Amino acid sequence: MKSKLFFIMLLSLAFLILSVATYASDYTKGPDSEKLKVILSDFETCAKTGMTDWQVPGMAIVIVKGDEIIYKKTFGIKEEGKTDPVTEETLFQIGSTSKAFTAALVAMMVDEGKVKWNDKVINYLPDFRMYDPWVTREFTITDLMAQRSGMPSYAADPLPFFGYDREYIIHNIRNIKPVGSFRSDFAYQNNLWLVAAKLVEKLSGKSWEENIEERIFNPLGMNNSSTDIKSYIEGKNVALIHTKKNGKVTALPMDWPFIHWTYIYGPAGGINSDITDMAKWLTMQLNNGTFQSKSIISKENMVFMHSPKTVTPPVVNEPFQYYCQGWVYRENTPCDIVWHNGGTSGFKTMIAIVPEAKIGIVVLSNLAGTELPEALAYRFFDMYFEKPARDWSGEYLAGEKKQEVPETLPVVPKNPSPPIELKNYTGTYSNDIYGEITVSQKDKGLIITIGPEKINLFLKHWDRDIFIFSIPGDTSESFVTFQTDYTSKVTGLIIDMLNNNGYGVFKRVKK
């Protein structure tokens, strides 16, 4: 009797396993052609509705299954207020989805036996330094791209805005004090991707830009993609940078003084591409590093780049996620998603793949800060895998509006105290991150000059030793507070805009 019962249990278990396997197999195979047509039609409706809801001027979407493009569509315009439409060859900045390209170059170095993922960075770049000497000694190549350095999130990210170059940024990593333990917490960084690029340059003898061109763009036929500012600002078919302030979408001009920063941070976010080229990159990702029967990266290292390395903080109503190597791993049913988004001063990108089902999507948009690209990717996967409909766009938009505070300019004091004589504020100020900046007097005002680009911040008096300035091309304003001793002698200043983690505090070094 017991043996018969045991046999029945074994049969039941086998049936259950077979059922689960069949269920998974059906989902990885995807819907039939008729269902797919309906899904793509409904998805396009969601995309158009989302563009209106989020006020996105232009967008381009491609979906690839295996090595076949099953959907490719452009929407809207390149510039708000104009009529020139987005086309399949329109260039967008793809932001931090560029990180996966840099990780791919490192993977190629691993494939060639030039380096191993767990090798120490200082063995190849002896000048590399973190704030803590022990962390410097233990920092591996995997750590460079796993977002677990212990530094504060987005550490010293304004540096490229003022023209500080890659070498300067890499050198200054040693001055950034940690706020967490090494390898214990997720903290998003851009600066360490410059170190990863420098490693590639050291191992290959060629620049990051040359490596991207020769090892990725050329083999994949990404002929319209680029890594430089000139290709973007002088391009004949480019989408413009757009920002939204107080509900109004505005295009920023090509001569906007901060447009260069994306390309200084190139290995972390400086690639320009279009939907046609991104489809090729997507195809290579879906086929374990192979494109048109040619191996670009080994399957082993593709899996490594797509695999979890660092747990990210949990988000309400979102699944658990983990940072990989230029990718994010998202738990999902019936199949997990590997994705990364990218944002610049005026663009938002999303690339997401389901390796198990060999299906992936890229969404390019020309509006900073919108979460529509992510919402559309998740909505498509829900539809493709026949999950209950969830209005990701509506949820994200509602969340944004809850946090949205109408931007109002500070109210000028009715009876401000006068400043001390303006010449007493002038001089040279310094800190470990930004180096030396100068304060000079012009007419009846003060100017702060900062960075290799000699960016001028024009100060207006506010109250006593407090001044205010606005960012060119932006309506936001920031305070500058001069510090004085008991004799009213100026000893330093604080720039609020730069003062995350104390980086905006400057000591006076010369009058």
N, C-alpha and C positions, 0 to 999 in steps of 0.2 A: 504494500500500500504506500509506504514511504517513498519507494523508488519510483512508483507511478506518479506520485505527486511531484517529486523532484523533476521528473521528465517533463511534466506539464509546465512547471515553472520555467524550465530551460527553453521550451518551445515558445512560451509567452515572451521571455526576454529576447529571444532571437527575432521574434516578430516585431517587438518594439524597436530593436536596433535597426532592423530592415526598414521599418516605417520611417524612423528618424532620418536614415540615410537617403531614402527615396524623397522625403520632404526637402532635405537640404539640396539634393541633386536637382529637384524641380526648380527650386529657387535660384540656384546658380545658373541653370540653363536660361532662365528668364521667360517672359511672356511670349506667346506666339505673335506672328506678324500683325494679325488683326488687333489683338489687345494692345500691342505696342503703338500702333497708329493712334488709338484712342488715348493712350497714356500721354503720348507726345503732344497731341492736340490740346489735352487738358493742361498739360504742363506749360505750353505756350501761353495759354490764357492766364495762368498764374503769373508768368513772367511779365506780361503786359500790365496786368493789374498791379503787380508789385512795383513796377517802374513808376506808375502814377502815384501810388501810395507813398513811396520813398522819395519822389521827385528826382529820380535818376535821369539825367539827360540822354545818355547813350549806353548801350550794352551789347555784348556779343557772347554767344553761348555755343559750345560744341559738346556733343556726347559721343563717346566711342565705346563700342562693344568688341572686345578682342582686338582685331586690327581693322575694324570697319567703322567708319563714321555713320552713325544712325540718326544724328540730328545736328544741324548747323544753321544758326540763324543770327542775324544782327537786328538791332532795334535802335530807334531814336537817332540822336544827332551828336556830332562831335563837340559842338559848342552851344551852350545855352543862348537862346535868342537868335541863333542862325538856323539855316535849313540844310546844311551839308550833312548827309546821312552817314552813320557808321557803316562801313563795309567790312568784308572778310579780311581785307588787308589793312584796316585801320590799326595803327600802333597805340597800345596802352602801356603804361608802366605797370608791371606785375608785382611790384613791392616784394614782400617777404616770401612769396612763393619762389623767389630767386634763391633762397637758402638751399632748397633741394638740389639746385644746379651745382652749388658749391660742394654740398655733401657728395654729389655724384662724382665730382672731380677727385675728391679724397678717396672714394671707393675705387676709382680707376687706379690710383696709386697703390692701394692695397692689392688689387688684382695683379698689378705688375710686380708685386713683391718688394716695393720700395719702402713700405711702412706697414705696421700692423695697427689695428684699431686701439689696442691697449698699450701701445708704446707711449712713453713719456714725451710731452711736447718739447721739453728743454733738451732732449737728446738730438733734436733736429733744429730747434731755434734756441740757442743758448742764451739769448738776451731776453727771452720771454720771462715775465715776472707777474705774479699775483701779489696782493698785499701781504699775504702770509707766506713766509718762506717754505713751510711744510707743504702748503697747498701747491706752491710752484713746483716743488719736487715731485708731487704725486699726480699732477694734472696730466690726463691722457688725451689723446686725439679724440676719443669718443666724448670726453668731457667737454671739449670745445663746442660740440654741437648738440648737447643733451640738456642745456638750460638748467644746470644744477650747480653753478659756480659759487653760490653763497653771496654774490654781489646783489645790491638792490636791483629790482627790475628796471630795465631801460637805463642802466647806469650811464650817466654822462652823455646821453643821446643828443643833446643840443650841439655838441662839438662840431659836427659837419655843417650845421646851419651857418656857422661863422667862418667856414673855410678851413678848419683844421684838417690836415690830411690823414691818410691811413696810418702812416708811421707814427704820427703824433698821438693818435687815438690808441694805437697798440701800446706805445710806451706808457701812456697814462693809466692803463689798467692797473698798474702797480700802486697807484695812488688812491684807488677806490676801496674804501673800507668795507669789509663784508657786513651784512646785516643778518646772515644766517650761516649755518654750518655747511661746509663743502659737501656736496652730494646728498644733502638731506631734504632740501626744498626746491621746488620749481621757481625760477625767476627768469623771465624772458630777457634775453640780451641780443644786441646787434653787434657790439664791439668784438666779441670773440670770433665771429665769422670772418673778421679781417685777419685774425691769426690763422684760421683754417686756410684762408686764401694764400697767406704768406707761406704756409707750409707747402701748399701745392706749387707755389712759385719756386721755392727752394729745391723741391724734389724734381721739378721739370725743367728749370732753367728758363721758363717763359712766364709772362705776366698772367694774372687771373683772366684778364680779358682775352688774351691769345688762346689760353686753354679752353675757355668757353667756346670760342669760335671754332677752334680746330678739333676739339674732342666731342663737342655736343652739337653745336649749330650745323656744322658741315656734314657730319655723318647722318644727321636726322633730316637734312634738307630744310632747316629753319632759316631760309634765305632772307627773310625780312626782319629777323630779330637782331638786337644789338645791345651793347652794354655801355654806351657813351651818351653824354648829354647832347652832343652835336647831332646825332642821328634823330634824337627826339625833337629838339627845338627847330631844326632845319628840315624835318621830314615833310613831305607833301601830303601825306595822309595820316594825320595824327589826331587823337582825341585830346582835348584840352583838360587841364586841371580844373576841377570844380570843388568848391566848398559850400557849406550851408551855414548861414548865420541867421538866427531868429526867423527860421522858416523860409529864408530866401536863398536860392541857389545862384552862385556867382562864379563865372569863369575867371581864373587868374591869368594874366598875360605871360607870354614867353619870357619877358624880361623881368619877371618877378625876382627880387634879389635873393631869394632862398631856394630857387629851383634846382640848384646844383647839388644840394645835400644828398639826394637819393643816389647819385652816382659816386660820391665819395664813399658812401656805405654800400657800394656796388655788390660785393659778395654776400651782403645781408639783404639786399633789396633793390638792386639797380638795373634789372633787365627790362628792356622794352620788347614787346612781342605782340603778335596779332592772333586771332582765333585759329587761323589756318596752321600757323607754326605750332601753337600750343597743342593742337590735335596730335601732332607728331610726337611731341614730348609725352603726352598722355598715353599714346599707343605704346611707347617704349616702357613706360611705367607698368602698364597692364600686362606686358608680355615678358616680365622677368628680365628686363634689361636688353631684350632683343628687338631690333627694328628691321623689317623687311629681310628677315633671315640672317641679319648680321648682329653678332653679339657686341653690345656697347659696354655693358657691365655684367659681371657674373650674377647668376641667380642667387648665389649665396650672399653676396653683398647687397643685392636689392632687398632681400629679406631682412638683412641686418639693418638697413636704413629705415625700413618700414616697421621695425619691431620696437615695442615700448622700452624706454630707458628711465624716464622720470615721471612719477605720478603728478598730475596737475591738480590744482585745488578744485574740489567738487563744486558744481553749479546746480542750483535748484532746478528740477524738472529736466535736467540734462544727464546723459549717461556718463560713466566714468571715462576719463581720457588720460592719455599718457604722451609725453613728448618723446619723439624718436631721434632721428638725425635729419633735421629739416622737414620733418613730417609730424603729424599728430595722429595717434591711434585712438579711435573712438569705438567703445563697445556698442554693439548694435545688433538687433535681430532682424532677419535670420543670419546676416553676415556683418562682420565688423567693417568699419570705414577707416581708411587712411586719408588724411586731408591736410591742407594748410591754406591759410588765407594770407592776403598781402594788402597792406595799406600804405599809400604815400600821402603827400599833401593834397592830392586831388583824385586819387584812384582807389578802387577796392576790387580785389581779385579773390576768387575761390577755386581751388582745384581739389577734387575728391575722387578717390577710387575705392572700389570694392575688389581687392585682389582675388578673392575666392570665386567671384562671379565674372571677373574680367570686364567690369563695366566702370566707366569713369566720366566725369563731367568737369568742364572748365567754364567759369563765368567771369567775364571781364566787364568792369563798369567804370565810368568816369565821374564818380562822386566820392569824395572822402567820407569815411565814417559810416556809410550805409551797411547794414547787415543783410541786404537783399541777396547778394551772391551766396552767402551761407544758407540762408533760408531756402533758396531755390534748389540748392544741391540736396539738402535733406528732404525737401518735398519730392524731388524726383525719385530718390531712392525709396521713399515710402510707397510711391505709386508703382514703381518698377517691381518691388517685392510684395505688392498687394497687401500692404499694411493699412490700417485705418487712417483715413485722411487726417492730417494735423496741419493747422494753419501756422507754420513756422514764421512766415513773414508777419502775420498779424500779431503773433506773440512777441516777436522781437521788437516790432514797432511800438507795441503797447508798453513794453519794458523801457524802451528809449524815451517815450513821452513821460513816463513816471519820473525818470531821472532828469529829464530836461528842465532846466531852469532858464527862463528868458534872460538873455545876456543883456545886462544893463550896465552902462558905464558908471563908475563911482561918482558920487555926488561931491562936488567941490565944497570944502568947508566955507561957511558963511564969513567967518572972521579968522582967516589963516594967520598964523604967526609968521613974520617975515623971516627969510633965510639970513644966515650970516653973509658977509660979503662974498660974492660968487667965486672970486679968485681963491678963496680959502678952501674950496672944494676941489680945485684942479690939482692934477698930479697923476702919478702912476700907482696903480693898485694891482695886487697879485694874489693868486691862490694856486694850489698844486694842480688843479684840473685845467683851468683856462689860461694859466700863465699870467702875463702882464696885460692889463687893459689901461687905457688912459681916459682921463676926464679933462676936457678943455672947455674954455669959455668962448662963446661966439655971440656977439651982440649982447643981448640981455638974457641969454640962456646958456645951458650946459649941454655938452655932447659927450657921450661915452663911445669910445671907439674900441671895438673888440674883434679879435681874430685875424687870421691872415687875409681875409677878404676885406678887412677894415670897415666892417659894418658899423654905421653910425646910428646911435640911438639918441634921439633928440629929447632932452628932458624938459618938462614944464614943471614949474614950482607948484607944490601942493600945500604943504604946511610945515613951517620951520625947516627941518633937515630932510624932509620927504619930498621926492619928485616923482613924476610919472611919465611914461613914454608909451607909444603905440608901435606895434610891429608893422612895417611897411606891407601893404596889401592885406591887412587884417584889422578888424575892428576892436580886437581885444587889447587891453592895456595892462601894464605891469608897473609896480612901484619900485623905486630905488630909495633906500634909506641910508643916509650917511651917518656913520657912528662918530661920536665925539667924546672926548674925555671931560673931566670936571672944569677944565679951562676953556672949553668949547673948541679945542683943537681937533680937527678931523683925523681920525685914526683908521677908518675903514669904511666900507659900504656893503650893502646887501642888495642883490638884484633878485627880486622875488621869483621872476620867471625861471631862474636857473637854480633856485634854492632847494630843490629836492635833495634830501640827505646832506644838506649843508654846503652844497657845491656853489651856491651863490654868494658866499661870504668872502670878501676880499679885504686884505690888509693893505694899508697905504705903505708904499715903499719909497716913493719920491714925491716931493712937492712940485 
